[in-house]
Amino acid sequence: MVTVVAQQKGGVGKTTTAINVGVLLAREGQRVLVVDTDPQFALTRQLGLEVRSLGVNLVDVLAGRAGVDEAIVADVHGVDVIPGARELAGVRDEPCRGDGA
């Protein structure tokens, strides 16, 4: 199952909803991966992760500098996390060409 919590407007509870649903599903025995796509990386911070101490984040994965497995922080309150980063604000909204260019 894939569940997405998305809304362009800020302050509507996206992060809180994503964390709560993720942790509840994990407590029910589901494997959960939360991906923080917010340039303010609120989900990452609210789960208690210190962004500066993490070596790899979602930006590194999107830029091709790291694999997804390298970015996952395992078992944070029962869920796995791909942390966000401030640099997500600079990621362009373009389709991937898939040819390495």
VENRAMO-V604469 format. One record per helix or strand. SS is the DSSP state (~ for helix, > for strand). FROM is the first residue (numbers start at 1). TO is the last residue. If there is no record, write none. Layout:
<<SS;FROM;TO> <SS;FROM;TO>>
//
This chain:
<<~;14;27> <>;33;35> <~;42;46> <~;51;53> <~;58;62> <~;68;71> <>;72;76> <>;79;82> <~;86;90>>
//
